[in-house]
């Protein structure tokens, strides 16, 4: 499920702000900066989602005392993130126009 969320983040980033995946010129410093910035943003969002999932698991364990609930609650939240992420990607894909949104 984590890879599903990561894929949703990657697709949303591209559909919202298209970017080139290969440099136009060899040694393009701006390309390296953009690539680093997008990778850092994806990492931060993924860590935030996983951190929230871990926090929900800890809260569920402390409130219920049951390990089953402590595993089921974060899995449900992670599955919800996957479903909503997929819906967001579908919505962004419907609005994506190849003629207007050429990668920069």
N, CA and C atoms as an extended XYZ file, in Angstrom:
312
Properties=species:S:1:pos:R:3:atomname:S:1:resname:S:1:resid:I:1 pbc="F F F"
N         0.809       -1.196        0.000 N   UNK     1
C         0.000        0.000        0.000 CA  UNK     1
C         0.854        1.262        0.000 C   UNK     1
N         2.037        1.166        0.572 N   UNK     2
C         2.910        2.337        0.604 CA  UNK     2
C         3.347        2.703       -0.813 C   UNK     2
N         3.613        1.689       -1.627 N   UNK     3
C         4.007        1.985       -3.006 CA  UNK     3
C         2.838        2.579       -3.790 C   UNK     3
N         1.625        2.188       -3.454 N   UNK     4
C         0.438        2.749       -4.093 CA  UNK     4
C         0.332        4.241       -3.768 C   UNK     4
N         0.541        4.593       -2.515 N   UNK     5
C         0.502        6.000       -2.107 CA  UNK     5
C         1.634        6.775       -2.788 C   UNK     5
N         2.821        6.181       -2.843 N   UNK     6
C         3.954        6.850       -3.488 CA  UNK     6
C         3.678        7.079       -4.973 C   UNK     6
N         3.055        6.118       -5.616 N   UNK     7
C         2.710        6.266       -7.029 CA  UNK     7
C         1.667        7.363       -7.226 C   UNK     7
N         0.708        7.445       -6.327 N   UNK     8
C        -0.294        8.518       -6.402 CA  UNK     8
C         0.365        9.885       -6.248 C   UNK     8
N         1.288        9.997       -5.308 N   UNK     9
C         1.990       11.271       -5.101 CA  UNK     9
C         2.774       11.645       -6.353 C   UNK     9
N         3.464       10.676       -6.927 N   UNK    10
C         4.261       10.928       -8.124 CA  UNK    10
C         3.380       11.372       -9.293 C   UNK    10
N         2.281       10.680       -9.502 N   UNK    11
C         1.392       11.041      -10.606 CA  UNK    11
C         0.728       12.395      -10.383 C   UNK    11
N         0.329       12.675       -9.152 N   UNK    12
C        -0.278       13.979       -8.868 CA  UNK    12
C         0.711       15.114       -9.106 C   UNK    12
N         1.948       14.908       -8.682 N   UNK    13
C         2.963       15.944       -8.905 CA  UNK    13
C         3.105       16.241      -10.392 C   UNK    13
N         3.150       15.194      -11.201 N   UNK    14
C         3.333       15.421      -12.630 CA  UNK    14
C         2.095       16.040      -13.268 C   UNK    14
N         0.912       15.597      -12.872 N   UNK    15
C        -0.298       16.126      -13.495 CA  UNK    15
C        -0.599       17.554      -13.056 C   UNK    15
N        -0.227       17.914      -11.841 N   UNK    16
C        -0.441       19.289      -11.386 CA  UNK    16
C         0.621       20.232      -11.919 C   UNK    16
N         1.867       19.797      -11.902 N   UNK    17
C         2.981       20.621      -12.377 CA  UNK    17
C         3.875       19.762      -13.268 C   UNK    17
N         3.563       19.660      -14.551 N   UNK    18
C         4.354       18.793      -15.433 CA  UNK    18
C         5.822       19.222      -15.480 C   UNK    18
N         6.687       18.249      -15.464 N   UNK    19
C         8.125       18.504      -15.526 CA  UNK    19
C         8.768       17.430      -16.390 C   UNK    19
N         9.898       17.787      -16.959 N   UNK    20
C        10.617       16.831      -17.804 CA  UNK    20
C        11.356       15.826      -16.930 C   UNK    20
N        11.401       14.599      -17.406 N   UNK    21
C        12.108       13.563      -16.653 CA  UNK    21
C        13.521       13.341      -17.173 C   UNK    21
N        13.839       13.936      -18.310 N   UNK    22
C        15.207       13.888      -18.850 CA  UNK    22
C        15.628       15.318      -19.186 C   UNK    22
N        16.893       15.655      -18.989 N   UNK    23
C        17.331       17.033      -19.257 CA  UNK    23
C        17.361       17.342      -20.751 C   UNK    23
N        17.101       18.614      -21.073 N   UNK    24
C        17.188       19.045      -22.470 CA  UNK    24
C        18.642       19.159      -22.903 C   UNK    24
N        19.460       19.746      -22.060 N   UNK    25
C        20.878       19.933      -22.353 CA  UNK    25
C        21.708       19.138      -21.356 C   UNK    25
N        22.815       18.578      -21.795 N   UNK    26
C        23.696       17.917      -20.827 CA  UNK    26
C        24.262       18.946      -19.848 C   UNK    26
N        24.270       18.603      -18.596 N   UNK    27
C        24.800       19.512      -17.585 CA  UNK    27
C        23.838       20.609      -17.191 C   UNK    27
N        22.555       20.407      -17.401 N   UNK    28
C        21.549       21.409      -17.055 CA  UNK    28
C        21.375       21.438      -15.536 C   UNK    28
N        21.848       22.501      -14.920 N   UNK    29
C        21.816       22.612      -13.465 CA  UNK    29
C        20.386       22.812      -12.964 C   UNK    29
N        19.573       23.525      -13.707 N   UNK    30
C        18.187       23.749      -13.298 CA  UNK    30
C        17.416       22.434      -13.256 C   UNK    30
N        17.729       21.530      -14.167 N   UNK    31
C        17.074       20.221      -14.169 CA  UNK    31
C        17.404       19.457      -12.891 C   UNK    31
N        18.645       19.520      -12.476 N   UNK    32
C        19.056       18.830      -11.249 CA  UNK    32
C        18.329       19.427      -10.045 C   UNK    32
N        18.212       20.739      -10.011 N   UNK    33
C        17.501       21.393       -8.915 CA  UNK    33
C        16.030       21.035       -8.876 C   UNK    33
N        15.387       21.033      -10.048 N   UNK    34
C        13.971       20.654      -10.112 CA  UNK    34
C        13.770       19.206       -9.697 C   UNK    34
N        14.648       18.341      -10.157 N   UNK    35
C        14.540       16.927       -9.807 CA  UNK    35
C        14.716       16.727       -8.305 C   UNK    35
N        15.669       17.419       -7.723 N   UNK    36
C        15.882       17.317       -6.284 CA  UNK    36
C        14.682       17.860       -5.515 C   UNK    36
N        14.144       18.992       -5.954 N   UNK    37
C        13.005       19.595       -5.259 CA  UNK    37
C        11.773       18.696       -5.330 C   UNK    37
N        11.510       18.111       -6.481 N   UNK    38
C        10.341       17.234       -6.587 CA  UNK    38
C        10.535       15.960       -5.766 C   UNK    38
N        11.733       15.407       -5.776 N   UNK    39
C        11.990       14.207       -4.974 CA  UNK    39
C        11.865       14.512       -3.484 C   UNK    39
N        12.353       15.664       -3.066 N   UNK    40
C        12.244       16.055       -1.663 CA  UNK    40
C        10.786       16.260       -1.261 C   UNK    40
N        10.006       16.898       -2.122 N   UNK    41
C         8.592       17.109       -1.825 CA  UNK    41
C         7.852       15.777       -1.723 C   UNK    41
N         8.122       14.866       -2.652 N   UNK    42
C         7.483       13.547       -2.607 CA  UNK    42
C         7.846       12.815       -1.319 C   UNK    42
N         9.105       12.902       -0.928 N   UNK    43
C         9.562       12.245        0.294 CA  UNK    43
C         8.880       12.832        1.523 C   UNK    43
N         8.776       14.152        1.583 N   UNK    44
C         8.152       14.804        2.738 CA  UNK    44
C         6.678       14.423        2.848 C   UNK    44
N         5.972       14.412        1.731 N   UNK    45
C         4.554       14.045        1.757 CA  UNK    45
C         4.385       12.584        2.170 C   UNK    45
N         5.222       11.708        1.647 N   UNK    46
C         5.128       10.289        2.001 CA  UNK    46
C         5.449       10.066        3.477 C   UNK    46
N         6.457       10.741        3.990 N   UNK    47
C         6.797       10.609        5.412 CA  UNK    47
C         5.670       11.157        6.288 C   UNK    47
N         5.036       12.239        5.863 N   UNK    48
C         3.917       12.793        6.632 CA  UNK    48
C         2.748       11.809        6.680 C   UNK    48
N         2.444       11.189        5.553 N   UNK    49
C         1.348       10.216        5.522 CA  UNK    49
C         1.684        9.005        6.386 C   UNK    49
N         2.903        8.513        6.274 N   UNK    50
C         3.294        7.352        7.079 CA  UNK    50
C         3.393        7.702        8.563 C   UNK    50
N         3.826        8.914        8.876 N   UNK    51
C         3.871        9.349       10.270 CA  UNK    51
C         2.484        9.446       10.879 C   UNK    51
N         1.544        9.971       10.103 N   UNK    52
C         0.161       10.045       10.588 CA  UNK    52
C        -0.412        8.642       10.781 C   UNK    52
N        -0.077        7.738        9.886 N   UNK    53
C        -0.540        6.360       10.016 CA  UNK    53
C         0.039        5.701       11.264 C   UNK    53
N         1.305        5.944       11.527 N   UNK    54
C         1.936        5.403       12.733 CA  UNK    54
C         1.308        5.999       13.991 C   UNK    54
N         1.035        7.284       13.970 N   UNK    55
C         0.406        7.927       15.127 CA  UNK    55
C        -0.990        7.358       15.376 C   UNK    55
N        -1.726        7.114       14.314 N   UNK    56
C        -3.062        6.525       14.467 CA  UNK    56
C        -2.958        5.127       15.060 C   UNK    56
N        -1.962        4.374       14.638 N   UNK    57
C        -1.756        3.042       15.207 CA  UNK    57
C        -1.414        3.095       16.683 C   UNK    57
N        -0.571        4.042       17.067 N   UNK    58
C        -0.212        4.178       18.484 CA  UNK    58
C        -1.409        4.604       19.326 C   UNK    58
N        -2.203        5.520       18.813 N   UNK    59
C        -3.402        5.959       19.538 CA  UNK    59
C        -4.396        4.807       19.659 C   UNK    59
N        -4.562        4.054       18.582 N   UNK    60
C        -5.486        2.913       18.625 CA  UNK    60
C        -5.012        1.867       19.623 C   UNK    60
N        -3.713        1.645       19.696 N   UNK    61
C        -3.178        0.677       20.657 CA  UNK    61
C        -3.368        1.157       22.087 C   UNK    61
N        -3.124        2.433       22.323 N   UNK    62
C        -3.253        2.934       23.692 CA  UNK    62
C        -4.715        3.007       24.142 C   UNK    62
N        -5.620        3.298       23.213 N   UNK    63
C        -7.030        3.393       23.595 CA  UNK    63
C        -7.695        2.024       23.735 C   UNK    63
N        -7.370        1.116       22.834 N   UNK    64
C        -8.066       -0.174       22.850 CA  UNK    64
C        -7.286       -1.256       23.584 C   UNK    64
N        -5.974       -1.196       23.522 N   UNK    65
C        -5.164       -2.240       24.128 CA  UNK    65
C        -5.102       -3.505       23.282 C   UNK    65
N        -5.745       -3.488       22.150 N   UNK    66
C        -5.783       -4.653       21.272 CA  UNK    66
C        -4.813       -4.462       20.114 C   UNK    66
N        -4.020       -5.475       19.870 N   UNK    67
C        -3.074       -5.393       18.753 CA  UNK    67
C        -3.790       -5.467       17.408 C   UNK    67
N        -4.903       -6.155       17.375 N   UNK    68
C        -5.662       -6.259       16.126 CA  UNK    68
C        -6.173       -4.883       15.713 C   UNK    68
N        -6.708       -4.143       16.662 N   UNK    69
C        -7.193       -2.789       16.375 CA  UNK    69
C        -6.020       -1.876       16.032 C   UNK    69
N        -4.894       -2.084       16.707 N   UNK    70
C        -3.715       -1.256       16.459 CA  UNK    70
C        -3.143       -1.486       15.066 C   UNK    70
N        -3.404       -2.631       14.478 N   UNK    71
C        -2.959       -2.900       13.108 CA  UNK    71
C        -4.049       -2.529       12.105 C   UNK    71
N        -5.293       -2.787       12.452 N   UNK    72
C        -6.395       -2.548       11.520 CA  UNK    72
C        -6.648       -1.057       11.288 C   UNK    72
N        -6.543       -0.252       12.325 N   UNK    73
C        -6.830        1.182       12.181 CA  UNK    73
C        -5.852        1.872       11.224 C   UNK    73
N        -4.538        1.690       11.378 N   UNK    74
C        -3.642        2.339       10.415 CA  UNK    74
C        -3.755        1.761        9.007 C   UNK    74
N        -4.022        0.464        8.907 N   UNK    75
C        -4.196       -0.114        7.571 CA  UNK    75
C        -5.417        0.469        6.877 C   UNK    75
N        -6.480        0.668        7.639 N   UNK    76
C        -7.670        1.292        7.066 CA  UNK    76
C        -7.366        2.721        6.623 C   UNK    76
N        -6.624        3.457        7.438 N   UNK    77
C        -6.270        4.835        7.077 CA  UNK    77
C        -5.355        4.875        5.852 C   UNK    77
N        -4.416        3.948        5.780 N   UNK    78
C        -3.525        3.894        4.622 CA  UNK    78
C        -4.296        3.499        3.362 C   UNK    78
N        -5.233        2.576        3.504 N   UNK    79
C        -6.074        2.205        2.368 CA  UNK    79
C        -6.943        3.384        1.935 C   UNK    79
N        -7.416        4.159        2.891 N   UNK    80
C        -8.188        5.359        2.558 CA  UNK    80
C        -7.329        6.362        1.796 C   UNK    80
N        -6.078        6.513        2.213 N   UNK    81
C        -5.170        7.412        1.494 CA  UNK    81
C        -4.951        6.918        0.068 C   UNK    81
N        -4.880        5.613       -0.107 N   UNK    82
C        -4.719        5.050       -1.452 CA  UNK    82
C        -5.940        5.344       -2.315 C   UNK    82
N        -7.109        5.140       -1.760 N   UNK    83
C        -8.343        5.350       -2.527 CA  UNK    83
C        -8.514        6.825       -2.875 C   UNK    83
N        -8.328        7.705       -1.890 N   UNK    84
C        -8.471        9.136       -2.166 CA  UNK    84
C        -7.359        9.645       -3.081 C   UNK    84
N        -6.178        9.087       -2.956 N   UNK    85
C        -5.092        9.458       -3.858 CA  UNK    85
C        -5.393        9.062       -5.292 C   UNK    85
N        -5.961        7.880       -5.467 N   UNK    86
C        -6.334        7.433       -6.805 CA  UNK    86
C        -7.443        8.307       -7.380 C   UNK    86
N        -8.394        8.690       -6.548 N   UNK    87
C        -9.461        9.584       -7.009 CA  UNK    87
C        -8.895       10.955       -7.388 C   UNK    87
N        -7.926       11.436       -6.623 N   UNK    88
C        -7.303       12.724       -6.944 CA  UNK    88
C        -6.524       12.646       -8.251 C   UNK    88
N        -5.840       11.530       -8.479 N   UNK    89
C        -5.112       11.351       -9.737 CA  UNK    89
C        -6.089       11.293      -10.906 C   UNK    89
N        -7.199       10.604      -10.733 N   UNK    90
C        -8.198       10.526      -11.803 CA  UNK    90
C        -8.769       11.907      -12.114 C   UNK    90
N        -9.032       12.689      -11.086 N   UNK    91
C        -9.548       14.041      -11.293 CA  UNK    91
C        -8.516       14.925      -11.991 C   UNK    91
N        -7.268       14.823      -11.565 N   UNK    92
C        -6.215       15.621      -12.197 CA  UNK    92
C        -5.989       15.182      -13.637 C   UNK    92
N        -6.129       13.899      -13.902 N   UNK    93
C        -5.941       13.401      -15.265 CA  UNK    93
C        -7.045       13.902      -16.191 C   UNK    93
N        -8.267       13.978      -15.674 N   UNK    94
C        -9.363       14.500      -16.497 CA  UNK    94
C        -9.141       15.960      -16.856 C   UNK    94
N        -8.524       16.716      -15.949 N   UNK    95
C        -8.284       18.138      -16.208 CA  UNK    95
C        -6.986       18.399      -16.969 C   UNK    95
N        -6.152       17.392      -17.129 N   UNK    96
C        -4.864       17.567      -17.800 CA  UNK    96
C        -5.083       17.714      -19.303 C   UNK    96
N        -4.521       18.767      -19.875 N   UNK    97
C        -4.623       19.020      -21.309 CA  UNK    97
C        -3.214       19.011      -21.884 C   UNK    97
N        -2.964       18.098      -22.793 N   UNK    98
C        -1.626       17.941      -23.348 CA  UNK    98
C        -1.189       19.200      -24.095 C   UNK    98
N        -2.114       19.867      -24.739 N   UNK    99
C        -1.763       21.061      -25.508 CA  UNK    99
C        -1.357       22.225      -24.604 C   UNK    99
N        -1.965       22.325      -23.439 N   UNK   100
C        -1.667       23.447      -22.536 CA  UNK   100
C        -0.593       23.127      -21.519 C   UNK   100
N        -0.535       21.903      -21.062 N   UNK   101
C         0.347       21.543      -19.958 CA  UNK   101
C         1.586       20.797      -20.440 C   UNK   101
N         2.336       21.407      -21.298 N   UNK   102
C         3.576       20.779      -21.763 CA  UNK   102
C         4.623       20.871      -20.662 C   UNK   102
N         5.392       19.807      -20.435 N   UNK   103
C         6.433       19.864      -19.399 CA  UNK   103
C         7.440       20.970      -19.673 C   UNK   103
N         7.836       21.636      -18.616 N   UNK   104
C         8.795       22.738      -18.730 CA  UNK   104
C        10.188       22.221      -18.493 C   UNK   104
